[in-house]
Amino acid sequence: MLPDWELILRLLLAALLGSVIGIERERLLWAAGLRTHMLVCVGSCLIMIVSAFGFAGVLGPHVILDPSRIAAQVVTGVGFLGAGSIILRNEVVKGLTTAASLWAVAAVGLAVGGGLYMAAAATTVIILIILAGIKPLEERYRNSRQTVELHLQATRGAMSVGLLEQTLGWRAARVKQLVVQAGETAGMDEVTVTFGKMPLKDVADMIESLSKLPSVSGVREVRP
């Protein structure tokens, strides 16, 4: 049996390593972000600990028993339960973190049932920190990447998706909608470009790049 400090170290390391991948996914704004990856990684670590050390008390030289099979079935069953909490609403996936927390809590229950009280308590604290402590940081990051609209005037027929790609580079991939309408000024179009989940720090650079085009004038940002 491992000492308690090593159990806690393994769980913390799992949370850290899960966060490394979660940050990368969060950067690209995938539905499964930082907290989801951390929860799944911590839960997996605890289930592995339970499978390896949680049944030592019932095994012996004359006992043929594989109680870890029960843990495997719990993991599978809770996976279906978590799937029921995941919904798609307005093209946004909701409930992934809840599903991951359900899965991790199942691991806590397995640890308690196997007599690994310290591991279960430590995992509970880590999960609470992930859910409550990291959420403000996650929300602050997501709030910095919002939908942005740029309104501009351009010479009639000059604005196109190709011109945006040439001018904005990789940022053009964030364009959700391009609307070109005849403007009140003769020979000019009123153009509205909508960007989805664009880092706000890049908006000023986009305005500057578009303003340098000879066919474009009057670029301004409008928050939807």
TAKADA-V989910 format. One record per pair of residues at least 4 apart in sequence whose C-alpha atoms are under 7 Angstrom apart, sorted by sequence separation. I is the first residue (numbers start at 1). J is the second residue. D is the distance in Angstrom with one decimal. If there is no record, write none. Layout:
I J D
I J D
This chain:
2 6 6.4
3 7 6.6
4 8 6.3
5 9 6.1
6 10 6.1
7 11 6.4
8 12 6.1
9 13 6.0
10 14 6.1
11 15 6.3
12 16 6.2
13 17 6.1
14 18 6.0
15 19 6.1
16 20 6.5
18 22 6.1
19 23 5.9
20 24 6.7
21 25 6.4
22 26 5.9
23 27 6.1
24 28 6.8
25 29 6.3
26 30 6.0
32 36 5.6
33 37 6.3
34 38 6.3
35 39 6.1
36 40 6.2
37 41 6.1
38 42 6.1
39 43 6.0
40 44 6.0
41 45 6.2
42 46 6.3
43 47 6.2
44 48 6.2
45 49 6.3
46 50 6.1
47 51 6.1
48 52 6.1
49 53 5.9
50 54 4.4
55 59 6.8
59 63 5.8
68 72 6.4
69 73 6.4
70 74 6.3
71 75 6.3
72 76 6.5
73 77 6.1
74 78 6.0
75 79 6.3
76 80 6.9
77 81 6.6
78 82 6.1
79 83 6.3
80 84 6.7
88 92 5.6
89 93 6.3
95 99 6.1
96 100 6.2
97 101 6.1
98 102 6.2
99 103 6.3
100 104 6.2
101 105 6.0
102 106 6.3
103 107 6.7
104 108 6.5
105 109 6.3
106 110 6.3
107 111 6.2
108 112 6.3
109 113 6.1
110 114 6.1
111 115 6.3
112 116 5.5
116 120 6.2
117 121 6.1
118 122 6.0
119 123 6.0
120 124 6.2
121 125 6.4
122 126 6.2
123 127 6.0
124 128 6.2
125 129 6.2
126 130 6.2
127 131 6.1
128 132 5.8
129 133 4.8
130 134 5.3
131 135 6.0
134 138 6.2
135 139 6.1
136 140 6.0
137 141 6.2
138 142 6.3
139 143 6.0
140 144 6.4
154 158 6.6
159 163 6.4
160 164 6.5
161 165 6.2
162 166 6.2
163 167 6.1
164 168 5.7
165 169 5.2
168 172 5.5
202 206 6.3
203 207 6.2
204 208 6.2
205 209 6.2
206 210 6.1
207 211 6.0
208 212 6.4
2 7 6.6
25 30 5.7
32 37 6.9
88 93 4.6
111 116 5.1
112 117 5.4
129 134 6.7
154 159 6.5
183 188 5.4
211 216 6.0
59 65 6.9
87 93 5.8
88 94 6.1
111 117 6.7
182 188 6.6
183 189 4.6
210 216 6.7
211 217 6.1
26 33 4.6
87 94 5.3
165 172 5.1
182 189 4.6
183 190 5.0
25 33 5.4
26 34 5.8
86 94 5.7
87 95 6.3
111 119 6.9
112 120 6.0
164 172 6.1
181 189 5.5
182 190 6.0
211 219 6.3
86 95 4.4
111 120 5.5
180 189 6.4
181 190 5.2
23 33 6.9
85 95 5.5
86 96 5.7
180 190 5.9
181 191 6.4
22 33 5.1
23 34 5.3
180 191 4.6
22 34 3.9
55 67 6.9
108 120 5.0
179 191 5.7
180 192 6.6
207 219 6.3
22 35 7.0
85 98 6.9
86 99 6.9
179 192 5.1
85 99 6.0
178 192 5.9
179 193 6.5
19 34 5.7
22 37 5.2
108 123 6.9
178 193 4.7
22 38 6.9
83 99 6.5
177 193 5.9
178 194 6.5
51 68 5.4
82 99 4.1
177 194 5.1
19 37 6.3
82 100 7.0
175 193 6.9
176 194 5.5
18 37 5.3
19 38 5.2
175 194 5.8
176 195 5.4
18 38 4.5
82 102 6.3
175 195 4.4
176 196 5.9
82 103 6.8
174 195 5.2
175 196 6.4
174 196 5.5
15 38 5.0
18 41 5.4
79 103 6.6
174 198 6.8
78 103 5.9
15 41 6.2
14 41 5.6
15 42 5.4
14 42 5.3
11 42 5.8
14 45 6.4
156 187 5.3
155 187 6.2
156 188 4.7
155 188 4.7
156 189 5.0
11 45 6.2
154 188 5.6
155 189 6.1
11 46 6.9
153 188 6.4
154 189 5.3
153 189 5.7
154 190 6.7
153 190 4.9
152 190 6.1
153 191 6.0
168 206 6.5
71 110 6.7
152 191 5.3
151 191 5.8
152 192 6.6
151 192 4.6
150 192 5.7
151 193 6.6
167 209 6.6
149 192 6.7
150 193 5.2
167 210 7.0
149 193 5.6
150 194 6.5
149 194 4.4
148 194 5.8
149 195 6.2
148 195 5.2
147 195 5.6
148 196 6.6
147 196 4.5
146 196 6.6
147 197 5.1
148 198 6.8
146 197 4.5
147 198 6.2
1 53 6.1
145 197 4.8
146 198 5.6
145 198 4.9
146 199 6.8
145 199 4.3
144 199 6.0
145 200 5.9
144 200 5.9
54 111 6.9
158 215 6.7
55 114 6.1
36 96 6.7
40 100 5.8
43 103 6.9
47 107 5.5
50 110 6.9
54 114 4.5
155 215 5.1
36 97 5.0
39 100 5.9
43 104 4.3
46 107 6.1
50 111 5.6
54 115 6.4
154 215 5.3
155 216 6.6
31 93 6.0
35 97 6.7
39 101 6.2
54 116 6.4
154 216 4.3
153 216 5.7
154 217 6.2
32 96 6.4
36 100 5.9
40 104 6.5
43 107 5.7
50 114 6.6
152 216 6.9
153 217 5.2
39 104 6.3
152 217 6.3
153 218 5.7
152 218 5.3
153 219 6.9
152 219 4.3
151 219 5.7
152 220 6.4
150 219 6.7
151 220 5.4
150 220 5.7
151 221 6.3
150 221 4.6
149 221 5.9
150 222 6.0
149 222 5.1
148 222 6.7
149 223 6.0
148 223 5.6
149 224 6.7
148 224 6.7
39 127 6.6
35 130 6.1
35 131 6.9
8 119 6.4
7 119 6.1
11 123 6.8
4 118 6.5
8 122 6.3
